[in-house]
Amino acid sequence: QVQLVESGGGLVQAGGSLRLSCAASGSIFRINAMGWYRQAPGKQRELVADITRGGSTNDADSVKGRFTISRDNAKNAVFLQMNSLKPGDTAVYYCNAKVITTFNLYREYDYWGQGTQVTVSS
């Protein structure tokens, strides 16, 4: 099994910053892409940003220029630096990892963290 543990959420005023962290552990052979998704009340989960193992990134238009995704392959970790936060960024943020596990080297599995709440007040 693989576990993803997120941290760093909280309450911040508009214009402020937060840094989310996610660490993966367990039966990991290799982690391919990692990413952050978010889900606001009454809305579908959406991609915020993702990053390949080689470091190529893809950001949602709504966060371009404000959020930066990065990762540490040695620590099986992914980070999301969120600056210039807006009330519209309020959501539960989920970490995602596409993992090759030690019990099946021929398949990539999707794993999710438990979510961390980010609330931006106006």
KOLVEX-941552 format. One line per field, with one value per residue: residue in three letters; chain; x, y, z of N, C-alpha, C in turn. Coordinates in steps of 0.001 Angstrom, whole numbers. Example, Ala and Ser with C-alpha at 12.3 -4.5 7.8 and 13.67 -1.06 7.14 Angstrom:
residu: Ala  Ser
chaine: A  A
n.xx: 13190  12850
n.yy: -5690  -2250
n.zz: 7800  7080
ca.xx: 12300  13670
ca.yy: -4500  -1060
ca.zz: 7800  7140
c.xx: 13200  12900
c.yy: -3300  30
c.zz: 7800  7870
This chain:
residu: Gln  Val  Gln  Leu  Val  Glu  Ser  Gly  Gly  Gly  Leu  Val  Gln  Ala  Gly  Gly  Ser  Leu  Arg  Leu  Ser  Cys  Ala  Ala  Ser  Gly  Ser  Ile  Phe  Arg  Ile  Asn  Ala  Met  Gly  Trp  Tyr  Arg  Gln  Ala  Pro  Gly  Lys  Gln  Arg  Glu  Leu  Val  Ala  Asp  Ile  Thr  Arg  Gly  Gly  Ser  Thr  Asn  Asp  Ala  Asp  Ser  Val  Lys  Gly  Arg  Phe  Thr  Ile  Ser  Arg  Asp  Asn  Ala  Lys  Asn  Ala  Val  Phe  Leu  Gln  Met  Asn  Ser  Leu  Lys  Pro  Gly  Asp  Thr  Ala  Val  Tyr  Tyr  Cys  Asn  Ala  Lys  Val  Ile  Thr  Thr  Phe  Asn  Leu  Tyr  Arg  Glu  Tyr  Asp  Tyr  Trp  Gly  Gln  Gly  Thr  Gln  Val  Thr  Val  Ser  Ser
chaine: A  A  A  A  A  A  A  A  A  A  A  A  A  A  A  A  A  A  A  A  A  A  A  A  A  A  A  A  A  A  A  A  A  A  A  A  A  A  A  A  A  A  A  A  A  A  A  A  A  A  A  A  A  A  A  A  A  A  A  A  A  A  A  A  A  A  A  A  A  A  A  A  A  A  A  A  A  A  A  A  A  A  A  A  A  A  A  A  A  A  A  A  A  A  A  A  A  A  A  A  A  A  A  A  A  A  A  A  A  A  A  A  A  A  A  A  A  A  A  A  A  A
n.xx: 828  259  710  -384  376  -777  9  -114  -2297  -4854  -6183  -6225  -5755  -7019  -4695  -2601  -225  329  1878  1676  2357  3160  3760  4773  4590  5427  4831  6592  7923  8539  7610  5667  4027  3028  585  -1621  -4951  -8158  -11212  -14059  -16927  -19864  -18859  -17037  -14107  -11033  -8118  -5270  -2464  153  3063  5725  7945  10353  10181  8626  5944  2411  -80  -3261  -5249  -6376  -4628  -2187  887  552  576  2963  4205  6270  8709  10328  12134  13725  12656  10121  8105  5825  5121  3210  3358  1534  657  -573  -3271  -6772  -10254  -11686  -10014  -10554  -10987  -10931  -7846  -6216  -3670  -2132  -743  914  1762  4235  4230  5929  4800  3679  5144  4335  2237  634  -545  -3114  -2981  -4362  -4265  -5626  -6717  -6563  -7721  -8071  -8679  -9616  -10012  -11899
n.yy: -1193  2328  5464  8820  11818  14913  18350  21697  23296  25805  28836  31926  35373  37193  37702  36675  33983  30444  27275  24122  20727  17371  14074  10923  7476  3982  1054  1749  1786  3522  6914  8448  10970  13694  15575  18357  18741  20334  20821  22599  23497  22044  21854  20234  18158  19587  19952  21524  21840  19948  17792  16304  13464  14319  17022  18733  20985  21656  23971  25058  27506  29353  29654  30330  32011  32587  30289  27732  24633  22035  19399  16788  14255  12416  12353  11580  13531  16271  19702  22723  25965  28686  31807  35201  34687  34134  34600  32823  30673  29051  25856  22232  20777  18290  15885  14047  11066  9195  5995  3501  467  -1690  -4171  -4580  -4097  -3462  -1816  1315  2962  5023  7232  8959  11715  12593  15054  18593  21466  24635  27919  31058  34252  37228
n.zz: 0  -446  1048  1201  2694  3564  4350  5697  5071  5860  7359  5745  4937  2105  -492  879  1627  1340  1918  685  1504  584  1342  248  1114  1709  -275  -2581  -5769  -7880  -8379  -10741  -12307  -10171  -8366  -7586  -6650  -6325  -4495  -4267  -2242  -3506  -6037  -8751  -8412  -9343  -11413  -10120  -10395  -11923  -12010  -13726  -13305  -14246  -13909  -15452  -15658  -15258  -15144  -13908  -15568  -13853  -11757  -12682  -12505  -9860  -8226  -7508  -8352  -7088  -6639  -4726  -5570  -4240  -1723  -2185  -2392  -2855  -3494  -3021  -3588  -2738  -3633  -3400  -2711  -3250  -2375  -3979  -4164  -2087  -842  -514  -712  -2550  -2698  -5298  -6616  -9075  -9119  -9397  -7980  -5598  -5628  -8076  -10905  -13408  -13744  -13288  -10463  -9102  -6420  -3595  -1326  1941  1947  2495  4113  2685  3350  2316  3360  2759
ca.xx: 0  943  -5  -24  16  -677  67  109  -3509  -5226  -6956  -5351  -6459  -6768  -3377  -1597  437  405  2671  1201  3328  2595  4803  4293  5357  4845  5410  6861  9083  8801  6467  5694  3511  2384  -200  -2552  -6312  -8956  -12661  -14828  -18280  -20802  -18158  -16262  -12671  -10332  -6664  -4621  -1166  844  4486  6276  9127  11453  10045  7752  4744  1187  -872  -4570  -5209  -6807  -3564  -924  1532  342  924  4116  4344  7630  8790  11621  12015  14419  11798  8766  7288  5407  4807  2463  3484  379  791  -1678  -4481  -8058  -11353  -12048  -9108  -11022  -11336  -10098  -6778  -5833  -2443  -2276  507  800  2819  4608  4448  6853  4077  3286  5999  3830  1025  669  -1725  -3442  -3209  -4817  -4195  -6907  -7194  -6291  -8598  -7520  -9754  -9116  -11029  -11812
ca.yy: 0  3623  6513  10219  12652  16335  19306  23076  24074  26688  30039  33045  36500  37409  38268  35951  32816  29172  26240  22765  19653  16027  13061  9570  6407  2659  122  2578  1524  4819  7803  9194  12320  14071  16772  18897  18992  20965  20685  23561  22994  22056  21825  19038  18238  20097  19992  22804  21776  18675  17850  15010  13091  15124  18414  19529  21337  22052  24721  25544  28924  30179  29810  30697  33210  32706  29026  27022  23252  21498  18081  16250  12825  11617  12269  11231  14634  17323  20917  23734  27304  29456  33229  36067  33870  34796  33809  31759  29527  28270  24491  21164  20468  16884  15460  12850  10498  8044  5219  2131  -120  -2828  -5428  -4713  -3172  -3302  -1013  2557  3132  6377  7354  10279  12080  12742  16409  19617  22608  25977  28907  32408  35229  38498
ca.zz: 0  -484  1767  936  3841  3237  5443  5294  4836  6956  7079  5401  4328  681  -742  1640  1036  2046  1238  953  1330  533  1348  -36  1741  1517  -1247  -3757  -6631  -8504  -8561  -11997  -12090  -8909  -8617  -6607  -7103  -5284  -4622  -3490  -1962  -4616  -7332  -9025  -8173  -10522  -11360  -9850  -11058  -11797  -12336  -14078  -12553  -14766  -13494  -16310  -14903  -15947  -14174  -14326  -15934  -12722  -10759  -13349  -11997  -8411  -7566  -8067  -7908  -7146  -6017  -4303  -5903  -3221  -544  -2630  -1897  -3782  -2769  -3754  -3036  -3178  -3331  -3853  -2591  -3425  -1789  -4916  -3994  -953  -1247  26  -1662  -2504  -3358  -6125  -7112  -9975  -8487  -9704  -6660  -5553  -5814  -9485  -11633  -14772  -13736  -12526  -9624  -8654  -4982  -3157  77  2625  1712  3491  3866  2505  3405  2083  3752  2015
c.xx: 864  79  541  -515  288  -567  180  -1123  -3809  -6060  -5995  -6205  -6127  -5459  -2249  -1064  314  1276  2146  2322  2596  3751  4186  5202  4668  5585  5660  8091  9504  7505  6641  5152  2944  1612  -1044  -3894  -7043  -10438  -13333  -16231  -19191  -20171  -17405  -14795  -11989  -8832  -6198  -3291  -636  2257  4967  7492  10336  11325  9204  6421  3596  298  -2240  -4470  -5509  -5701  -2230  -390  1379  800  2115  4187  5801  7624  10207  11531  12657  13551  10365  7752  6954  4918  3984  2611  2375  527  -413  -3009  -5734  -9147  -11792  -11138  -9537  -11540  -10578  -9104  -6292  -4536  -2728  -910  211  2010  2993  4963  5412  6128  3522  4036  5466  2593  1241  -644  -1875  -3688  -3538  -4552  -5582  -7500  -6829  -7078  -7786  -8705  -9146  -10237  -10810  -11607
c.yy: 1244  4648  7880  11053  14104  17162  20703  23900  24979  27853  31195  34156  36603  38162  37555  34732  31610  28231  24880  21771  18321  15043  11689  8554  5064  1882  809  2095  2824  5616  8553  10605  12473  15357  17182  19162  19713  20767  21665  23007  23124  22007  20519  19252  18669  20078  21412  22864  20363  18803  16446  14699  13935  16608  19287  19751  21754  22707  25065  27046  29817  30426  30208  32014  33401  31455  28399  25625  22835  20136  17739  14740  11948  11401  11872  12282  15617  18498  21850  25051  28160  30896  33996  35324  34723  33970  32651  30550  28636  26911  23505  20776  19038  16668  14172  12376  9289  7162  3854  1496  -1303  -4148  -5593  -3667  -2840  -2422  215  2697  4600  6364  8800  10481  12306  14131  17342  20875  23889  26942  30294  33393  36545  39680
c.zz: 0  243  1356  2107  3499  4507  4865  5027  6021  6476  6828  4793  2851  492  -31  914  1959  1228  1673  688  1322  437  1143  647  1486  450  -2595  -4495  -7308  -8570  -9871  -11735  -10681  -9164  -7440  -7308  -5990  -5578  -3674  -3255  -3172  -5995  -7502  -8683  -9465  -10305  -11067  -10599  -10930  -12336  -12636  -13215  -12985  -14469  -14407  -15587  -15810  -14906  -14755  -14610  -14730  -11700  -11375  -12802  -10499  -7653  -8277  -7468  -8040  -6472  -5632  -4504  -4825  -1983  -904  -2188  -3009  -2950  -3659  -3014  -3613  -2701  -3868  -3820  -2657  -2733  -2675  -4856  -2833  -1414  -369  -1064  -1443  -3277  -4136  -6576  -7979  -9723  -9145  -8364  -6745  -5764  -7223  -10298  -13021  -14842  -12878  -11759  -9237  -7139  -4643  -1677  647  2437  2846  3124  3732  2457  3288  2381  3009  2952
